[in-house]
Amino acid sequence: MRGLGDLVEKIISIVTLGQGKKIATYVAKLRGKKDCGCNTRQEYLNNLLSFKKMEKNIQMQTAVLDWSEQWHQVRNQVPCSCNFDYMYIEVLSDEGEFIDEIKLVDPPYLNGQITTMQWGVDISKNPSYITIKCHKSEGGYTKEVKGTIR
């Protein structure tokens, strides 16, 4: 399948039990036209929105989000050693623009046993770094701490 026109053609073919073009040609001839215009519309829609073009624009890659060296900065912001309720990780570009957000609730992340994770990111958006902040029910959020992307 190349694009939107191919998708529309497949749907019409299913709905009309494979007789869509024959029906359209018959109706076009009744109206005095030589051609139903199906191929022209299909090509127009393929050029208008191509799935392959969309796939090329998104360049997914697995990256390692790492806050192992910064974990002590997060932990030092709270007086007790109890676990956090949840953690937010934001993936940001070189310019600090938001790309993605991850909410972690698993205990190994919340108590610092795991301080890295693999994550699928769109490298065409130039992911540069992460920020993490944790939440405690009594204390609210910790200050954001900057982590790395490898």
Residue pairs with C-beta under 8 A, 6 or more apart in sequence:
1 7
1 10
1 51
2 46
2 50
2 51
2 52
3 45
3 46
3 47
3 48
3 49
3 50
3 51
3 52
3 53
4 45
4 46
4 48
4 49
4 50
4 51
5 41
5 42
5 43
5 44
5 45
5 46
5 47
5 48
6 42
6 46
7 51
8 41
8 42
8 45
9 20
9 38
9 42
12 20
13 20
16 23
20 38
21 36
21 38
24 36
24 37
24 38
25 35
25 36
27 36
28 34
28 35
28 36
28 37
57 124
58 122
58 124
59 122
59 123
59 124
60 120
60 121
60 122
60 123
61 120
61 121
61 123
62 118
62 119
62 120
62 121
63 118
63 119
63 120
63 121
63 123
63 127
63 149
63 150
64 116
64 117
64 118
64 119
64 149
64 150
65 89
65 91
65 102
65 116
65 117
65 118
65 119
65 130
65 147
65 148
65 149
66 115
66 116
66 147
66 148
66 149
66 150
67 74
67 89
67 115
67 116
67 130
67 132
67 145
67 147
67 148
68 115
68 116
70 132
70 145
70 146
70 147
71 112
71 115
73 145
74 132
74 133
74 134
74 142
74 145
75 81
75 112
77 142
77 143
78 84
78 136
78 139
78 142
82 136
83 107
83 110
83 111
84 110
84 111
84 134
84 135
84 136
85 105
85 110
85 135
85 136
85 137
86 103
86 104
86 105
86 110
86 134
86 135
87 103
87 104
87 105
87 109
87 110
87 132
87 133
87 134
87 135
88 101
88 102
88 103
88 104
88 132
88 133
88 134
88 135
89 101
89 102
89 103
89 104
89 130
89 131
89 132
89 147
90 98
90 99
90 100
90 101
90 102
90 130
90 131
90 132
90 144
91 98
91 99
91 100
91 101
91 102
91 119
91 121
91 127
91 130
91 149
92 98
92 99
92 127
92 128
92 129
92 130
92 131
93 99
93 125
93 126
93 127
93 128
94 126
94 128
97 125
99 121
99 122
99 125
99 127
100 119
100 121
100 127
102 117
102 119
104 110
106 114
107 113
108 114
109 115
109 117
110 134
121 127
121 149
127 149
128 149
129 146
129 147
129 148
129 149
130 146
130 147
130 148
130 149
131 144
131 145
131 146
131 147
132 144
132 145
132 147
133 141
133 142
133 143
133 144
133 145
134 141
134 142
135 141
135 142
136 142
